[in-house]
Structure formats: C-alpha cells, structure tokens
Amino acid sequence: MSLWVDKYRPRTLDDLHYHEELSSRLRSLAASGDFPHILFYGPSGAGKKTRIMCTLRELYGPGVEKLRIDQRVFVTPSNRKLDVNVVQSNYHIELTPSDVGMYDRVVIQDILKEIAQTQQVDLNAKQRFKVVIINEADSLTRDAQAALRRTMEKYMNNMRLILCANSTSKIIAPIRSRCLLVRVAAPTDDEMSKVLHHVAKKERFSLPSPACQSILTSSSGNLRKALLVFEAMKMQKPDLAGGDIDVAKPDWETYCAKVADSILQEQSAQRLLDVRGKIYELLSHCIPPTVVLKTIAERLVDKVDDTLKPQIIHWAAYYELRMRMGSKKIFHIEAFIAKVMTVYKQFHLMGYIDDFE
Amino acid sequence: MSDPTTSSSSRPVFEPTDIFDFDFPPPPQPVSTDISLDVDPITNEVVGNASGNSWGKIDTSPREFREAPSLGGSDFDEDEMAMMEMERESEKLRSTSNTARNTAASSRDIGQSAPNGASQDDWMNGPSQPQPVASSSRNRPALTPPPEREASPIDLAPLPMFESYLDICTLPTLRAETAEGKMVSFKRRNRPKPPVIQTTRTHKGVTTKTDAGDLLSVPLHRLLAEVDELKSQQKAIKLQQRYDEEQRRAERGVLTATSINSTMWVDKYRPKKFSDLLGEDRVHREVMGWLKEWDKCVFKRTLPGKKRKVEESENFVYDPLGRPRERILLLSGPPGYGKTTLAHIVARHAGYRTLEINASDDRSAATVSTRIKNAIESGTGLASEGKPTCVVIDEIDGASGGGDASFVRSLIKLIQDVPAKKKSNTPAKPLRRPIICICNDLYATTLRPLRPFARIIRFRKPQAQFLVKRLREICDRETLSADLRVLTTLVDVTSGDVRSCLNTLQFIKSKTSAVTDEAIKSSSVGLKDSGTTLQSVWNSLFIPIAAKQRRRAIGIDDGRYVDRISFQVQACGDYDKVVQGCFEHYPNLKPMDASLGNLCKVHDWLGYYDRLATKVGDSQEWELMGYMPYAITAWYSHLASPANNTKPTEWPKADYESYQARIANEEIATNMKALIPPIMRSLFLTTTTYTELIPLLMRIISPPLKPVNANIVKPAERAVLSRLVELMIPLGLQFWQEKGENGQPMMRLEPPIDVFVHYDGKRADDIIASRFAVRQLVAQAMDAEIARRSGAAGAEGTGTGADSFSRAYGLKSSSSMPGTGGVPTGQKIDKADLPATDFFGRQVSLQTTPSILLSVQEPTDEISPLRTGAVAPPVHLEKPSHAKSIFGFSASTSPLPVEQPPMKKRFVAKYKFHEGSLSAVRRNIKMSALM
C-alpha cells in the first residue's frame, strides 16, 4: 500500500478525473496506429505523467506498468563511466536528464540509438515501436536536444518520444515542430476538490470542506502536492475537523517565508549577512535557487504595500534572468534581496520609489 | 694647450693601448701592438724629456681622435695619424721584420716632425707649426736613441745634405743648440737634422736600408716628390681603411660597443667567497653544516662538534659511512635569491668540485646513471684537480616525466643505494658524495617523491637593507649614481630578487649614469610575473593606500586605482576565489551608506562578473576573460575605506560548506530514491522529490502515536500504525537502533531523509517529535510485518515486483531479530504452506484449466516481473489464512485484478483479515472453506 498519490493514481484514460477532452483525444491517438511524438507540457502536478502512463497503457496494455530499474553504464567522451538508473518496462524506457548531469547528450544518444536500432521482439506487443519518455525535457542541454532532432525522424519506425516539460520555451524549435504539443493545464479548484473527495470516499472518511479549502489554497493547482498534503494532514490529525486546521506545509516554504519576513524587518548589511546564511541553508537542502527566489518574492508580495508589489515582481524577474545567465546562484539571490531592501527602505523612509532600472 | 705636468701624468694611463686599440683595424692588430710596444719606449722617453707644449699637443690629439673616432679632430691630427698608419701599412706590405721596428720608430718621428719641414704641405697648412718645430728642435736630443740603435753614420750622413734647406727653414730657432748634449760636432746644424733623419728613415723604410750614400745622390726635389707620392698613397690607403672600418662598425653596430663590457653584472659581482654571500646567514650555515656532515664520509675526518650534535638527535640512524641522514639537500626559493650561487660557493668552500646539471642538460633517468654516477664514483681524477665532486642539480622542479623511469625516481634510487639491476645480488655502490638539488617550487609534483628523502632548506627574501647596501657598492664601483631611497624602491619592486635588481641597474647604466625613480619605473616593465596572494588582493580592494605609503611607492596615484588593482587581480589569477572572498566579506565592511545604494551597485558588478565567468566557462570565450579583473576592480570605488583595516578578509568557505552539505543531502535523497518503487521514482522527479515528496512524507510517517504496548492500543491508533508500516516498507524506510553520542539508544531513520525537515538544525514545528518509544514500536511492527511477508515470499518463491528490497530485508530481519516471535511464526507458515501449494496446484488443475493456461502463458510473454502473475491465482485461492496484507500490497503494484477480470469473477474469495501484528493464531482450513 503506497502513498495516496500512487494508490489513487488513475491507471487508464477512463479513470482520469478531468480534462475529458484531452483524454478522448489521447485515446483516439493511441488507437489510430500512427502515434506521433508527443510533447506534454504544463505546470507541475497537473497530471502530465499520469496521462502519459495512461496513454502508454492504452497503447500496450497493463504490461507497461511492470516497471523495473536497470542500472546502465555509459562512457563519456572523456572516458568517465556514468552509472545511470533507468526506469523501464518492456515497452518503454524513461530518462531523466538531471540524473545524468552534464552528460545527458551521451546518454540520450546511446539510449535512443540502442532502442531505435532494435526492433520490438515481443511479437504479442500491440505496437511495433517502443516509447522513450524524457522527463524534465526542458532541462535537457542544447546539445542533447540537438542530438534528438535527427534521431526523432530517422528512427520513427521503431521508436516514439514522449517529452514531458513544464514549458516549451526551453525546447528548441526543431523539436517542437516534430512533436504533437499537448498542454495539460492545472486542474481547477473544483476539479481538485472532486479528486480529494474521491480519495476520501475510497478511504472511507469524509473530508470537511474547510480542510479541503485550505488544502486547495496551499497547493495552488498542484494536485500531486495536494494529495500529499492531504495524506499528511490525515496522518497527523485523523479527524480533520476543527475550524482552522493546520495545513502541512513543506519546511522550505515556511523557511522562505521566514526569510522574507526578516528582510522586511530590517534593512542593513548585517541583516543581509543573516539572510545569506538562511539562503545557503535552503540551497544546501537541495531547494532549487529559482524556487527559492520565487517563493521569497511571492511572500514579499503578499506582505508589502500595494505600490511596492510591481517593484518586487519586476526585480524578481530581473534577477532570475540574471541568475539563469550566470552560474553562482547565491550572488543573484542576494542581489535581489539587497535590491528589495533598498527599494523597501527608500519607500518607507522617503516615501517614493524609483522607476525600474 | 695643456699643462706639461698634467699631460705627462695622464699619458701613461691610457696613451698606448687606447690609441692603438682604437685606431687600427682589427687585422693588423698584432702588428700594431708590436709597433706600439716599440714606439712606447721612444714616446715615453720623449715624453719624459719633453717640456715643450707641442708634444703635449701631439699627445693629446690622439685622445681627441679617440673620442670622436669618425672624424678627425683637425687636419694636423689626421695627417699625423695618416702618416703613422701609412707607415705601418707599408711595413706590413714589405714585411721586413728586421726594419719594422726601426721604421716604426722613425715613422713616429716623421709624424712628429713632419711640420718641421719634411713636407711642405704640412708646413704651409699648419700655422702653429713654428712653435712645434722650435720645441722639437729643442727636444731633438731625445731622439737620439734611434741613432744608437741603428748605425750612427746613417744618422749623421744625411744631415749635411739637407743643411741648406734646413737652414732656411729653421733659421730663427737658434737656441736649440743648447739641447745638444751628445752631438757636439753638429752644433750649428742641429736643427735641420731631425727632419732629415726622419725623411731618410722613411726613405729607408721604402727602399729597405738604403745607405746614406744613396740619399746623397738623390736630389732633394725627387725625394720630396717621393715623399709626396708616398703620402698620397698612404692617404688613399687610410681613406680606404677608414671606409672599411666604418663599414664594419656599422655592421657590428652595438655589438662592438658592448663587447667592451659584455660581462653581466650578475656574473661580475657574483659572490666569490662564503663571506660575500648575501641573505640569511642561518640558511648559509645550514647548507654548509649539511655539507660538512659529509666530511666524515668524503674526507675521512670528523667535526667533533657537529658529530656530537647529530648523535644527540633522537632519530639518529647510524650510517656506516658516516653520511648525514638525508643524503640529498633541497634548496627551494623564488628566483634571484642566490640559491645556485650559494650551492656553488659552499661546495667550493668545503673543498668540492661542482658538477652542475641544469635545465639545459638532458635530464632523464639515464643522466643519473651516466653523468652523475660517473662523476661521483670516478673519484679524484685529473680533471677534478684532486677534489671530490659535489653534484648540483639546478632547476630540478623542471625535470619532467613521471613514473618509474623519471629523473627524480632514479635519483632517489641512487641516494637510497638501490642496485641498478634488480636481479643482481651485488649490493649497489653506496652514495659517497653529496648532492644538492635546487628548485623554485618545492611543492612541484615531480618533487613529491623526493621530499621525504631530502633535507629541505627554504630561502627567504634577503633583508632589504643588506641588499641595498650591496647594490650601493656595486653602483659606486660602476660609477652609477644612485641614492639609497631609489635602490630601496628597486628592491621593493623586484621583491628582493638580486638578479633582477642587478639586471635593472645594468640596463639603466647603459642609458644614463644615474638611477632615478623614473628609470626604475620604465625598466620595471619586465617585472617578474610573480603571483599576488589573495589576501593582498582583498586588502588592496578594500583598504585604500595610505597617503604616506602612496607617496613612497612610485607611480601610484590613488585617483587612478584601476590599473593598480586590476593588475593585482590579474597577477593573482584566481578570480573566482577573489570574488568569493569579496562576496563573503563585504557585509562586514564599514562604508555602507544608509540607503544600501552601494550594495546594489556592487551587486551589479557581481552579476556582471558572474555572467562573464559563465560565458567564459560555458562557451569557452576566453576573449572575455580580459574584462573580468575590471569587474572586480570596481568594488574598490564602492567599498574601499581605511576603516576596513581592522577586519581582515577571511578565507571564503560558506559557499563550499553549503555545497558540501548539498552534496551530502543529495546523496541521501538518491539513496532514498533507489529504494522506492519505480513508479514513485518516475512520478517524483528530482526537484519535486526535494520540494514535495520528502517534506510531506516526513509528516506522513510521523503521526501522533502514543508509545504504549502494541496489545492495548486503541483501534484507531492501531489503524494508523498499520498504515504507517504499510507505507514505510515499500518506500524502503526503516528505523535502526543506534547508540547516540551521549550513549542513549536512539532510533534512526534510514535513509536519513529527516535532514530535509531540519532547518538551522531545528525540526519543523508541525512535525511531532517522534519519540524513541514510538519509533521502537513502529520498528517492531515493521519487523513483524516483514517477517510475515518473508514467510509468504518463501512460500511463493518471490515477492512482488516492487519489493525485491523488502525480501532482502526480510531475510536479514528474520536472522537478526529472533526474539520478536515473528520468525517462528513465519517458519511455521512456511512449512504449512509448502504442501498447500502442491495441493493447491492439483486443486487448480482440477478445477480451472483456463486459469492455469493463462498462468503458463504469461511467463512466456513477460519475463521476470510476472512471476507474481504466475502465482497470482494461487494467491487468491490459497492465502486467506494469514497474509491478507500481502495480498493487498501485491494487488496494488501488480495489474492482475484489472487484467484478469473473468478469473476474478469465477473465484470470488471472501475472507476476513484477522488484524494483529503477529499472525500468532494459525488454523488449518480446508480449501473448500474458502470458497
């Protein structure tokens, strides 16, 4: 018995709770026989992966859910050996570039070639091709994406690609043009509460609506997170009753909020140093720097005066761009914080704000 | 007109060599030196006696000529020199060695006395000639030596012949008579004599010792014509020579000029004695002491004092040959500190001959065996002047090559007395001579193997005042005016590099005769490319130079800091470290304005730097690297303040620490991800694992349980506990009992993903502290569950697709936890189940053929994971008694219920799960009871 996220994950396209239209389209695609390369994109926790698995099941039947983890060894051009754990079934294989680091090109090339050059041996398989799923396709390096381009066309007979990304902006145009783009939007609050209630019903208890509401607000369209939060709440307080129920929140979010509060409390070099320590703490807990910056900015926006809100958003965007162009993330997060401090102090002491830039 | 005394005093100093070395073209030099030697006595003599001005003038004229070599000082000089040269030239042509001397002497005379009337041109041209004539006539007796050498008649004979002519010329100079001490008979006609003699001599030179009688027979006009002709010839030759000379000089250019003092000052003033050495005496003595320790081995003599000291030292190893413990000396230090000089001097001082091997030599392993060994073992040969050899290996850090066959390795073998051939049983010849190695970089990788065997002596910067003093002495000796302040600056600039100091001085000397700040500044372009330390870069970034210091240091104007600082940053080279240090230090600095405006500017530069660095690193655009120092330099304008003096920049470490912590945490997460079922793995990608899964999972697995006996817990809590167990097992989480730091037993979560909910070392507030007892309770429940499953797994042959881990774990737990009671139960079930399977198999084959077919067919389709599929029907039928939980688990991961709906319909099995951590109550039930 696993986590609810997994336990109540829809296994077939019919089981899906929302985006009915998309489900029917996927179903007909799987049935049509000329299944294209697909690029699923949409916000985190919207159900991309679930839909991919459902589609695969539609394509190959339940055998696709028998996953195993293979350890593969790849040799980089510099003769370093990479051990990569690859999740695969008999019909598909999954790649996650972040597992591989900077050598994703080598891994992609190797795996694609291998799959593309071997035909499906299982005669009973419903499809002649295998599927390669690439998670986090937007974090593929440019080289790796370029390596995909030609193979996508050349080995169309034996292989289909399913890419999964948060946004298409980082996918190079040649790949976008070779894929069918499928957007999976985040579920609405209604849809999410439907799912939550469904889970509650299966678990044989009733979800009080205030609790449901607080889960929805804290997870902001991320169904995966909502289910985790839901389960955490259920474990912590089995009755789920009471007016103001404590929503289980990831620690780093709480911590980011603390950072934002301390920025607004005092603006000084010393405070900057304190905040830096906290940022380092967050980063060392493997929270991605962009997420840190964004979360802090959101919290700040919540707290400050209306006139300052555009400023903070502007600077958050500005410094996130800089961060993506640079390599030392902490520099840019701190630059953002220093900027916010300056703007905030200026506004509160002198009552004006500069124009952007 | 120079004073006679001064002229006479100055003459011996430079007259002979200077004049002749300079004037004559190189080819006839040997001849010319001969001649000059010959002339010397004469001229000296003349000089000695001379009191007249004219001589002084003649003598000085060559000096003028020397100073302006290309153009003669005056007609007179030119002519005279022409005569002299012509004479030598003609000598050479005739190569009459006999007369060479005489003619040379006489030519000199001609030159001197030409104005006296021998050649009318000169006489006519030189208006000041009456005077010289007078003096020369007065000095005439000085010319007597030639007559003495030669046959006197030659001198005497021609005189009457010229009498009339000379009388006309020299009539006014009657008082010359007084000078005649020797020749009494020719009193009256003495004056004309000298010219006559000279002409005759020239003549003689031409005609090779013509007799006096011949001269008489030749008419004067013919003689004069002959002289004229000769003169014009000489002039032509001389012009040609001068042309050639100029030509040559132009070709050789400066080379000829520098060849005069081609020795480098570095070599010229290299210390020759031990006491001359510059630098730390302690170091010198140490080197000397080490070398002296060899005396016992090399010279078979002992130094009483030293020996005692060595024996007293604790780890004294007795060496039968009396060698020092470290048989090799390694001198290290920056260039120009006098390491090589020291090695050579000390070796010589201690009575060795040195064999130097430096970077110019081939340095391979073969060198050790050939050159060094031969030199050391050959003993005292002829070449060594009876001295033993000390090998000095210079620049050893440049000896390339690693591995077994490298120079350094074989050197080590040599000093360790390792035999050259491994097989040979003959012991190697022990090393009996000292070896000194010299290097700049003590920590060069090539030297790593050598360091343990060597006595290492480090050179430090020589003290400035001694160095300045020595430089001052050298400047004095080289007539280069330099005051102490300038020299101190020079020493500062070169950071104590004696060699570069001397080279700079010599360079300056070649241009001017005084050392000035400007001269040093302009020549210090070729400064040593010495690295600056990070600390000094940070200091100069944050602390402006004090006014006093600024004035002292040359060429630093604080308004123009960019060049200075960017140079320093560049010299340091490690931009990333510099920036990291700045970044970690700047909030501690003083000059922060209240609006934090400075900070934003600094951060702009920081961002700029980071972008540059990324661009350089990612796309290898090294062109951009040139701008990076400036991005750092800009900090100065925002942050530099004298008050920062009190806060030294610390070595940046926060970033690295954070990085290490992150790596450690990533490792934990990776471990966890390796244990969770594959579907979870693909559902939670890297970032969502950190941001969603782990923090919330930690909350899920720490419910508010009370630590009570498992038997008396409330049903609700029991449900929570069982759910917890069911969650944790597939996720691969366990609690391990461990001894804490204070000796208290504690239950640790493994893999320790609880680090992700600990910020600032504190647990999040909303997670209930899981007490030891609770964890123990959970752990026991888990063990029991696993034990039960392992029993079931044993019955079925394998676990479900996901829990190969839990199977492994189960085996471990069943062996390690014998006391819980779970194991015996499991074993019992095991035994009970086995026949059941057999029995069951029969049963099924009897009743449901299609399902068997299905179960046979499936394994061929799907390979390993479908073993569950194969045994799936049995599971449905057979297991109700004890392992309902397993069924639930396997159902969730295997697709069987969905795939085989018909079968499910046919065998609808209903059973009740008897709840409890142990299936202690076991009943045997018939299959029929289940249906």
Interface residues (C-beta under 8 A of the other chain):
Chain A: M1 S2 L3 V5 D6 K7 R9 R11 S44 G45 K49 G61 P62 G63 E65 K66 L67 R68 I69 N85 V87 N90 E94 T96 S98 D99 D122 N124 I133 N135 E136 N222 R224 K225 L228 V229 E231 A232 M235 Q236 K237 P238 D246 A248 K249 P250 D251 W252 T254 Y255 Q267 S268 A269 Q270 L272 L273 R276 G277 K278 Y280 E281 L282 L283 S284 H285 C286 I287 P288 V291 Y319 R322 M325 G326 S327 K328 I330 F331 H332 E334 A335 A338 K339 M341 T342 K345 Q346
Chain B: F583 Y586 P587 N588 L589 M592 A594 S595 L596 G597 L599 C600 H603 D604 L606 G607 D610 R611 A613 T614 G617 D618 A654 D655 E657 S658 Y659 A661 R662 N665 E666 A669 A674 P677 P678 I679 M680 R681 S682 L683 L685 T686 T687 T688 Y690 T691 E692 L693 P695 L696 L697 R699 I700 I701 S702 P703 P704 A716 V720 R723 L724 E726 L727 P730 L731 V755 F756 V757 H758 Y759 D760 A764 D766 I768 G801 D861 E862 I863 S864 P865 L866 G888 F889 S892 T893 S894 P895 V898 E899
